[in-house]
């Protein structure tokens, strides 16, 4: 609160500290690649959430294609990003994630000063609040599958349940909604899960 203008700069410095110092403790991480890891994180921040193209990420970050999955794993372990995998498939280091998110909305604003899209902010907030106590996967229909059972579609106030209408245990999470209504929950309520 004492320095609102410098907050994002301090957050970027903290990210650099995590990558250059803390990551040295992660088994298998070569500290000489910290610069490339920061570059990969910046590339991701400009596109999240997105379905990763490993070859494209390798070219843009100048990281060998075979190492990109490892680097994504390191960023996920450092809680800088969140990798979302398809439901029903075991998570392994070699598996390509279905989507990549930054870990929280503060990182979105710090790494993407052009202000991220509202939809990205909504989904990032939802995944950040629910990942603490729940397993999250990419479902066939909807945005998120929690604990292998509950499907959530995240959107604005006018979001409809069209994409999840045939799914059991499916709910719509709406921004700018004050109170729950039917199978719709306000986005803010998920802040209590953290």
C-alpha positions in Angstrom: 0.0 0.0 0.0 2.9 2.4 0.6 4.2 2.3 -3.0 1.4 1.3 -5.4 3.4 2.5 -8.5 6.4 0.4 -7.5 4.5 -2.8 -6.6 4.7 -4.4 -10.0 8.4 -3.6 -10.3 9.0 -5.2 -6.9 7.0 -8.2 -8.0 9.1 -8.6 -11.1 12.2 -8.4 -8.9 10.8 -11.1 -6.7 10.1 -13.3 -9.8 13.7 -12.9 -10.9 14.9 -13.8 -7.3 12.8 -16.9 -7.4 14.2 -18.0 -10.7 17.8 -17.0 -10.1 18.1 -18.1 -6.4 15.3 -20.4 -5.3 15.3 -22.5 -8.4 18.9 -23.5 -7.7 17.4 -25.8 -5.0 15.1 -27.6 -7.5 16.5 -31.0 -8.5 17.6 -31.0 -12.1 17.6 -27.3 -12.7 20.7 -25.8 -14.2 21.1 -22.3 -12.8 22.9 -21.2 -16.0 19.5 -21.4 -17.8 17.8 -18.9 -15.5 17.8 -16.2 -18.2 16.0 -18.6 -20.6 13.5 -19.5 -18.0 12.7 -15.9 -17.3 12.3 -15.4 -21.1 10.0 -18.4 -21.3 7.9 -17.0 -18.4 7.6 -13.6 -20.2 6.5 -15.3 -23.4 3.9 -17.3 -21.5 2.6 -14.2 -19.8 1.8 -12.6 -23.1 -0.4 -15.5 -24.2 -2.0 -17.0 -21.2 -4.2 -19.0 -20.9 -3.2 -20.9 -24.0 -2.7 -24.4 -25.3 1.0 -24.7 -25.6 2.8 -25.5 -28.8 6.1 -26.9 -27.6 7.9 -26.3 -30.8 6.8 -22.7 -31.0 7.7 -22.1 -27.3 11.2 -23.6 -28.0 11.8 -21.3 -30.9 10.6 -18.1 -29.1 12.6 -18.8 -25.9 15.7 -20.4 -27.6 15.3 -23.4 -25.3 15.8 -26.9 -26.9 12.5 -28.5 -27.7 13.2 -31.5 -25.5 13.9 -29.2 -22.5 10.7 -27.0 -22.7 8.6 -29.6 -20.8 11.2 -29.6 -18.0 11.2 -25.8 -17.8 7.4 -25.6 -17.7 7.6 -28.1 -14.8 10.2 -26.0 -13.0 8.0 -22.9 -13.4 5.0 -24.8 -12.1 7.0 -26.1 -9.1 8.0 -22.5 -8.3 4.3 -21.5 -8.3 4.9 -19.0 -11.1 2.6 -20.8 -13.5 -0.1 -23.4 -13.3 -0.2 -26.3 -15.8 -3.6 -27.7 -16.5 -3.7 -31.3 -17.8 -6.5 -33.2 -19.4 -8.6 -35.2 -17.0 -8.1 -39.0 -16.8 -4.5 -38.9 -17.8 -1.7 -39.3 -15.4 0.5 -36.3 -15.0 4.1 -36.8 -15.9 7.0 -34.6 -16.7 6.9 -35.6 -20.3 3.2 -35.0 -20.8 2.3 -31.8 -22.6 -0.1 -29.6 -20.5 -3.5 -28.8 -22.1 -3.3 -25.2 -20.9 -0.9 -22.9 -19.1 -2.0 -20.1 -16.7 0.1 -17.7 -14.7 -0.2 -18.6 -11.0 -2.2 -15.5 -10.0 -3.6 -12.2 -11.3 -0.8 -10.1 -9.7 1.7 -11.9 -12.0 -0.6 -11.1 -15.0 -0.4 -7.4 -14.3 3.3 -7.4 -13.4 4.4 -9.3 -16.5 1.8 -8.0 -18.9 1.6 -4.2 -18.4 -0.9 -3.8 -21.3 -3.5 -5.2 -18.9 -4.7 -8.7 -19.5 -8.2 -9.5 -20.9 -11.1 -9.8 -18.4 -11.6 -13.5 -19.3 -8.0 -14.3 -18.5 -8.3 -12.5 -15.2 -11.4 -14.4 -14.3 -10.0 -17.8 -15.1 -6.7 -17.1 -13.5 -8.4 -16.0 -10.3 -10.7 -19.1 -10.3 -7.8 -21.5 -10.8 -5.6 -19.8 -8.2 -8.3 -19.9 -5.5 -9.3 -23.5 -6.2 -5.9 -25.2 -6.8 -5.0 -24.9 -3.1 -7.4 -27.6 -1.9 -8.6 -29.2 -5.2 -7.3 -31.2 -8.1 -7.9 -29.2 -11.3 -8.0 -30.7 -14.8 -9.2 -29.7 -18.3 -12.6 -31.3 -18.9 -14.1 -32.2 -22.3 -16.8 -29.6 -21.8 -16.4 -26.4 -19.7 -13.3 -24.7 -18.4 -12.3 -26.6 -15.3 -12.9 -30.0 -13.7 -12.4 -30.1 -9.9 -11.7 -33.3 -8.1 -12.7 -35.3 -11.1 -16.4 -34.5 -10.5 -17.4 -30.9 -10.6 -17.3 -28.9 -13.9 -17.1 -25.1 -13.9 -17.6 -22.7 -16.8 -16.2 -19.3 -15.9 -17.4 -16.1 -17.6 -19.0 -12.7 -17.2 -22.4 -11.7 -15.9 -24.2 -12.8 -19.1 -22.4 -16.2 -19.3 -24.9 -19.1 -20.1 -24.6 -22.8 -19.3 -24.7 -23.8 -23.0 -21.2 -25.4 -23.0 -22.0 -27.5 -20.0 -25.7 -28.1 -20.3 -25.4 -31.9 -20.7 -22.9 -32.4 -17.9 -23.7 -33.6 -14.4 -22.4 -31.5 -11.5 -21.8 -28.6 -13.8 -21.9 -24.9 -12.7 -21.4 -21.5 -14.1 -19.1 -19.0 -12.3 -20.0 -15.4 -13.2 -18.1 -12.2 -12.6 -20.2 -9.2 -11.5 -22.9 -11.5 -10.0 -23.7 -10.7 -6.4 -25.5 -13.8 -5.1 -25.7 -17.4 -6.2 -28.7 -18.2 -8.5 -29.6 -21.7 -9.7 -26.4 -23.4 -10.9 -24.5 -20.0 -11.1 -22.1 -18.8 -8.5 -20.5 -15.4 -8.2 -16.7 -15.5 -8.9 -15.9 -13.6 -5.7 -17.2 -16.4 -3.5 -14.3 -18.6 -4.6 -12.0 -16.2 -2.8 -13.1 -17.7 0.5 -11.5 -21.1 -0.5 -8.0 -19.8 -0.2 
